[in-house]
Amino acid sequence: MKFAYDIILRPIITEQSMEQTGIKKYAFEVAPDANKIEIKKAVEEIFGVKVEKVTTLNMIGKAKRTGRYPEGNRKNWKKAVVKLTDDSKTIEFFEGMV
C-alpha cells in the first residue's frame, strides 16, 4: 500500500511553474511508478483540494561529465502537472513564492 507522501516527492519551484499558479496549475516530482489516478488522490489527500486534470511527463536525465573520461547521467524522474477545478481552493504552499 502506497501512502500519499510516497507518491508526491517534492514540489517543483521554477519560474515557469510559478507563472502557472495563477491558472491553478501546480508541478510536482512524483514516484516513477505512480499513475495519474494515484497522483490525483495523493494531491487531494495532502492539500485538501479538488483536482480536475493530471498530466505526467517522464524526464530523461541529462548526460553529466565529471572529468576527462568518466561520463554518466543524472537520474530519470517523473513530473506531474496538476490542474485544479475552478471552485477549488489554491495550495497555500505556493502562495508566498509568487
Residue, then its C-alpha position, 0 to 999 in steps of 0.5 A: m500500500k502506497f501512502a500519499y507522501d510516497i507518491i508526491l516527492r517534492p514540489i517543483i519551484t521554477e519560474q515557469s511553474m510559478e507563472q502557472t499558479g495563477i491558472k491553478k496549475y501546480a508541478f510536482e516530482v512524483a514516484p516513477d511508478a505512480n499513475k495519474i489516478e494515484i497522483k490525483k488522490a495523493v494531491e487531494e489527500i495532502f492539500g485538501v483540494k479538488v483536482e480536475k486534470v493530471t498530466t505526467l511527463n517522464m524526464i530523461g536525465k541529462a548526460k553529466r561529465t565529471g572529468r576527462y573520461p568518466e561520463g554518466n547521467r543524472k537520474n530519470w524522474k517523473k513530473a506531474v502537472v496538476k490542474l485544479t477545478d475552478d471552485s477549488k481552493t489554491i495550495e497555500f504552499f505556493e502562495g508566498m513564492v509568487 
